[in-house]
Each structure stands twice: as structure tokens, then as C-alpha cells.
Amino acid sequence: MTSPLANPITLPNGTILPNRLAKSAMTEGLADKFDQPTPAHYQLYKTWSEGGTGLHITGNIMIDKRYLERAGNVVLENADQLPRFKEWAAQGTVGGNHLWVQLNHPGRQCPKLVNKEPLSPSDVHLDMLGNFGKPRAMTDADIEEVIERFATSASLVKEAGFTGVQIHCAHGYLLSQFLNPLINKRDDQWGGSLENRARIIRKVIVSVRKAVGADFPIGVKLNSADFQKGGFTLEECAQVSGWLAEDGIDLLEISGGNYEQTSLLGTEPTDVRESTRKREAYFIEYAEQIKASANIPIMITGGFRSRAVMEAAIEKGEVDVIGLARPLCTQPNCSQLLIDQSVDEIDHYEDELVLGTGFWGNNSSSNLIKAINSFGQVGFYYWQIISLSKGLPPEPKLRTFRAFVRHIKNDAKLNIRRKMA
Ligand SMILES: Cc1cc2nc3c(=O)[nH]c(=O)nc-3n(C[C@H](O)[C@H](O)[C@H](O)COP(=O)(O)O)c2cc1C
């Protein structure tokens, strides 16, 4: 029997995805000192393109050079930048897959080394190891500019030859900050009621659609919830999903959490009931309620690792597209292996990526150990991406502490290089 993961799917605007597996966005950190794509991007996406995944979504690309999620981000602001993006789009589609660009504005989650005064709906400071400056509350003009920038970058994405665009409204970045009442304290048309908090996102979608036309697919990545007391809730997510379906998006990707609540990586609990199947796919529990209010294809990302769980989710219609991120760093062709039914499980190193157990482990009460573990975990995946981008094999035996050291060194290099440019 052929795997249901191999079935194509037609999106609302007629776009056909060749199968049910998608690579979710992963920030690459491979830009040059002018925030532009490099041959490393071409190689990385060519490798991924040859691995059988039907839809690839790039790591977040910034719409404004002044505000990055991290040094090493790519920025797309004007047509002069197109030649390298065209090359990237061409190399990243050699396998006949879709390649969409994820567009993002980090809001207050913009490191101090990039900008000491980031923007946010209100001036609520994200205080994490002194990494982020106190944000400035956005004016109406700032908000209108952001809406326009998303549309401009989206039209450039299309001109470059990418096959779709995804607007990042999850994980505590700017658009998800607007949705979160703990961060959005405004009492004007952009804050307060859910309708007001979602206004900027809906305006972004309308202007992006105007910029790219009816045939070009638009996706949105949205939190199922922030999983913080007083934050964006599942009920609100279902309502916003319904509005986005009305506004004509083609694919809704569901994730959850933010920098303070890292459920997106499975390192903090969501309030789901525990069961083996549900522990594997962190957010699948929420798909039913979201689907009930939004008649659009749903992609769920986070924790999918076994073929049986993925196939069951597709067969039962709980979800339309399965999002994968970390497994593709060490096993870039894992989608093909799943479709061919030649593996039951794909790579997963998350549980091994801690310094040790007890005091040294994931549950250590020491802030230093916690920081080494979490930077080491993310560094592990960044390093695999760097290896693939050089045409080298992954390095799954890389230990957590070494990944931490490499990450810190590489991040310093990216920041210094950019400052000197
Ligand atoms: C190294 C790394 C970089 C990431 N960068 C992004 C990003 O740029 N945009 C985004 O929406 N999510 C990003 N994520 C989150 C992933 O898209 C995904 O939601 C998360 O890893 C859970 O999926 P997984 O369990 O299959 O890895 C990143 C995750 C990792 C590990």
C-alpha cells in the first residue's frame, strides 16, 4: 500500500503540493555581512530539495534591515537584491518541490547587538539574560510601514521565482506580539479586543494578496496558544484561523509558544493530556478545534517522528500537511524514506542533547546549566545546517557542550562581521 504521505494536495487557490510532507522554517544564519543570500543557501536548499519533501519553507527572512531575529538573517527589501534570491529559488526547487519564503519581523525579539531599541505593540521588555533592549511602542505610522513592507517583500519573493510565501505570526515575533495581551497593552484600534489585536495580521494578508495576485499561495504560521497565563489562547487561535480563511490564505501552519515558553521545541509542556501519540506530535490535539472554525488546509509542526503517527494523522484527516524541522538537519532525505515506507522512525536527537543527567540535565535549577543546554541544543541544529550548506554530511555525534561553544563563537563572528560592514 502506498503511504498516504505520498498523496498530493490541492490548496484553495489551486496550487498543488506534491505530497504531505513539509520542511518547516529554520533560520539558517548563513547570510553575508550585508544580510544577503550566499552559495551556502543554494547548496543547503539543493540538498533539501533532493530529499523528497513536497514543500520547503525557508528560514525567516526579514522585511526590514534594521530589525533582525539574529545576525546572519537574510533581508529582502528591494529589487536590486533579486539576482541572488533568483539563484536560491532555482537551486532549491531542483527536486520539483515547492519552495516558499517565510517573511518575518522580530518585534521585541530582536537582539540588542542588532538594535538596542526594537519595536513592539507596547513597551513590554523581554528580559532574557540582557539579550534584548526595551522596545518602543509602535506608532500608527510604524504599523502602516510594517504592513507595506510585508507586501513589498512578498512581491519580491514572487519575482525571484519562489513558489509561495508564509507570513510568520507565531513564536512571539512581532505579529504574534500583537495577538498576545501580555505584550499588546494598546487601547487603540490595534489592541484590546481580539478583533483589534488581529487587525495588523489581517491587513498584512490583504496587502500581501494584492501584491502577489490570486494564484500565488500565501501561508501563515500561527500559535495554537502562547501557553502563558493571560496569553493568546486556543479559542482565540480558532477564531483568528477562521478570519484568515475568510481573508483567503491557502495553508495554515500551527505551532505554539515563544522565547519565554518554548513548547514549540517540546521542551516545555503544553496543557495537553499525556499519551504516547500526543506527546510525539505536540500540537495535534488542537487541530480539531481549529479545523472546526477554519475551512483551510492545516499543517501541524512539532515533534512528528514516527511514520505511523504521521500516516494516521493524514488518513484520519486530522491534519493535511505534516511539518518537520529538526529531523531534516541530520537526515535531509527523511521525507523520501517516509514516503517509500523504508523507515518507521526518523532521526531524533532532542532527548540526548543535554550535558548529562541530574544537575547537568534539562531540569537543572542552575541558570548557567540551563543556558548551556538550550544554546547547545539549538547550536547542534545550527551546526548541522552549516555542514549541509558546505555540501558535507551531518554531524549527529556532536556533543551538547561542543555545540554550545561553536554556537557562541559563530554568533559572535556573525555579529562582529555585520557591525564592521
Ligand atoms: C535551528 C532551528 C531554527 C528554527 N527557525 C525557525 C524559523 O526561522 N521560523 C519558524 O517559524 N520556526 C523556526 N523554528 C521552529 C521550527 O520551524 C519548528 O516549528 C520546530 O523545530 C518544531 O518542529 P520539529 O519538532 O519537527 O523540529 C526553528 C527550529 C530550529 C530547531
The ligand as a Tripos MOL2 file, in Angstrom:
@<TRIPOS>MOLECULE
LIG
   31    33     1     0     0
SMALL
NO_CHARGES

@<TRIPOS>ATOM
      1 C1         17.5090   25.5300   14.3310 C.3       1 LIG1
      2 C2         16.0480   25.9450   14.2940 C.ar      1 LIG1
      3 C3         15.6820   27.1150   13.6600 C.ar      1 LIG1
      4 C4         14.3270   27.4890   13.6000 C.ar      1 LIG1
      5 N1         13.9740   28.6220   12.9130 N.ar      1 LIG1
      6 C5         12.6690   28.9130   12.7080 C.ar      1 LIG1
      7 C6         12.2670   29.9990   11.8670 C.ar      1 LIG1
      8 O1         13.0820   30.6960   11.2570 O.2       1 LIG1
      9 N2         10.9280   30.2220   11.7250 N.ar      1 LIG1
     10 C7          9.9890   29.4400   12.3390 C.ar      1 LIG1
     11 O2          8.7950   29.6700   12.1580 O.2       1 LIG1
     12 N3         10.3340   28.4100   13.1390 N.ar      1 LIG1
     13 C8         11.6430   28.1260   13.3190 C.ar      1 LIG1
     14 N4         11.9840   27.0250   14.0620 N.ar      1 LIG1
     15 C9         10.9170   26.1520   14.6010 C.3       1 LIG1
     16 C10        10.6160   25.0240   13.6140 C.3       1 LIG1
     17 O3         10.0630   25.5090   12.4170 O.3       1 LIG1
     18 C11         9.6090   24.0180   14.2180 C.3       1 LIG1
     19 O4          8.4060   24.7160   14.4910 O.3       1 LIG1
     20 C12        10.1440   23.3450   15.4820 C.3       1 LIG1
     21 O5         11.5050   22.9730   15.3370 O.3       1 LIG1
     22 C13         9.3350   22.0940   15.8400 C.3       1 LIG1
     23 O6          9.3600   21.1420   14.7940 O.3       1 LIG1
     24 P1         10.2880   19.7990   14.9030 P.3       1 LIG1
     25 O7          9.8820   19.1300   16.1740 O.co2     1 LIG1
     26 O8          9.9580   18.9930   13.6770 O.co2     1 LIG1
     27 O9         11.7100   20.2520   14.9450 O.co2     1 LIG1
     28 C14        13.3350   26.6680   14.1790 C.ar      1 LIG1
     29 C15        13.7180   25.4930   14.8480 C.ar      1 LIG1
     30 C16        15.0570   25.1250   14.8980 C.ar      1 LIG1
     31 C17        15.4330   23.8450   15.5750 C.3       1 LIG1
@<TRIPOS>BOND
     1     1     2 1
     2     2     3 ar
     3     2    30 ar
     4     3     4 ar
     5     4     5 ar
     6     4    28 ar
     7     5     6 ar
     8     6     7 ar
     9     6    13 1
    10     7     8 2
    11     7     9 ar
    12     9    10 ar
    13    10    11 2
    14    10    12 ar
    15    12    13 ar
    16    13    14 ar
    17    14    15 1
    18    14    28 ar
    19    15    16 1
    20    16    17 1
    21    16    18 1
    22    18    19 1
    23    18    20 1
    24    20    21 1
    25    20    22 1
    26    22    23 1
    27    23    24 1
    28    24    25 2
    29    24    26 1
    30    24    27 1
    31    28    29 ar
    32    29    30 ar
    33    30    31 1
@<TRIPOS>SUBSTRUCTURE
     1 LIG1         1 GROUP 0 **** ****
